[in-house]
Amino acid sequence: MNRFSRRSWLKSAGLAAGSTSLWLHGWDKLAGVTLPWETETVLYSSNPGIIKLSSNENPYGPSEFVRKTMQSSFDLMCRYPAAEIQRLTEKLAEKEQVSPEHILITVGSTEGLKIAVLAYLKNGGEIVVPHPTFEAMPNYAEACGAYVHKVLLDKNMVIDLEAMRRRCNADTRMVFVCNPNNPTGTILNAAAVEQFCADLSGRTMVFADEVYIDYITEKNYPSMTSLVKQGYNVIVARSFSKVYGLAGLRIGYLVARPDIISRLKKMQIDRPNMMALVAAEAALTEKEFYQFSLAKNSASKKVITDTLDTLGRKYIAGHANFVYFDTGMPVTVFQDKMKSEGVMVGRVFDPYPQWCRLSTGRTEDMPALKNALLKVLS
Ligand SMILES: Cc1ncc(COP(=O)(O)O)c(C=O)c1O
């Protein structure tokens, strides 16, 4: 049976169909909104030896230093984390060169995506998103009763900014730009994305998901925090789940104008937990692990792309911790074949039924992955 089937997504969409607003129809719809990695838990737990390349995690984290810091923090766990939130907020403000009022720490960047929906789309309205992209925001928006415009990528699988611009109308409350995009790993032309976000923010809120920004190899590539600093209607999301290797702790943050941050903060259900805050603060100080993660990512990616070259497969190496490629068969079939070889791969993303997203994983696992790919795809 295919455990990665789209049934749960369709169920979410079905639950949302015809709804008008979260407040009219209650919270029950939100219970049906599954996160991509939630569907994998059973398979992973029952196959602990499996090479997991399905959720774009960084398997090297947490670093030794972060582990030690967490271990020596147990005495803090009986306390509420007010001081730790404040401290990390200040450190992030310093990192992003903004004031602490520009920062909101969230439970993974996923919470950031969702509270933005609650703040700007809970009473209906429309959101424009690329398709395919990371689905947490469009799915949550649908569940909250918003209308989601899904704008197809262009022929190179890059976000089509002009088509997105054309899709905006008087009811558009938010535009979502995922850069680098998941699942394709593509980035936008630097000047074009800046222009797009600046222009559109005059008409609607622009949400820039920059969770994979650390992996961009282009020199001096801009973050949309530059627009935040100039006072535009832009929200930027970042995460500790990727290069910092803390996905299980669920911690990320938003950068936006202070009045926008205040509005978003009101939508939070709770605050991040003490352990995550302590770990994130330690992770920020550690340049060595950051560089190590990037180097390991490049090394693993090279094994994957070299193997795909050998096999003559089309792929996008991308600017993230995954490779998106044409398997030449339905992804569901590919998943099962790779599972038999001990590898969990990404799920299918509409409308590319044969393209699969493969996370980079540990370099130690790459020989086994290479063998599996050669066997399944030859
Ligand atoms: C583009 C993008 N945004 C956001 C997230 C959510 O990350 P997290 O909630 O772990 O910070 C992911 C996770 O894979 C992602 O791919």
The ligand as an SDF file (V2000), in Angstrom:
LIG
                    3D

 16 16  0  0  0  0  0  0  0  0999 V2000
    9.3940   25.8060    1.8590 C   0  0  0  0  0  0  0  0  0  0  0  0
    9.1500   25.3630    3.2500 C   0  0  0  0  0  0  0  0  0  0  0  0
    8.6440   26.2310    4.1200 N   0  0  0  0  0  0  0  0  0  0  0  0
    8.4160   25.8860    5.3910 C   0  0  0  0  0  0  0  0  0  0  0  0
    8.6880   24.6050    5.8360 C   0  0  0  0  0  0  0  0  0  0  0  0
    8.3570   24.2630    7.2450 C   0  0  0  0  0  0  0  0  0  0  0  0
    9.4990   24.0980    8.0230 O   0  0  0  0  0  0  0  0  0  0  0  0
    9.4770   24.1400    9.5900 P   0  0  0  0  0  0  0  0  0  0  0  0
    8.0850   24.2770   10.0540 O   0  0  0  0  0  0  0  0  0  0  0  0
   10.1000   22.8740   10.0220 O   0  0  0  0  0  0  0  0  0  0  0  0
   10.2980   25.3450    9.9580 O   0  0  0  0  0  0  0  0  0  0  0  0
    9.2070   23.6630    4.9580 C   0  0  0  0  0  0  0  0  0  0  0  0
    9.4900   22.3030    5.4110 C   0  0  0  0  0  0  0  0  0  0  0  0
    9.9940   21.4570    4.7330 O   0  0  0  0  0  0  0  0  0  0  0  0
    9.4300   24.0480    3.6200 C   0  0  0  0  0  0  0  0  0  0  0  0
    9.8890   23.1830    2.7110 O   0  0  0  0  0  0  0  0  0  0  0  0
  1  2  1  0
  2  3  1  0
  2 15  2  0
  3  4  2  0
  4  5  1  0
  5  6  1  0
  5 12  2  0
  6  7  1  0
  7  8  1  0
  8  9  2  0
  8 10  1  0
  8 11  1  0
 12 13  1  0
 12 15  1  0
 13 14  2  0
 15 16  1  0
M  END
$$$$
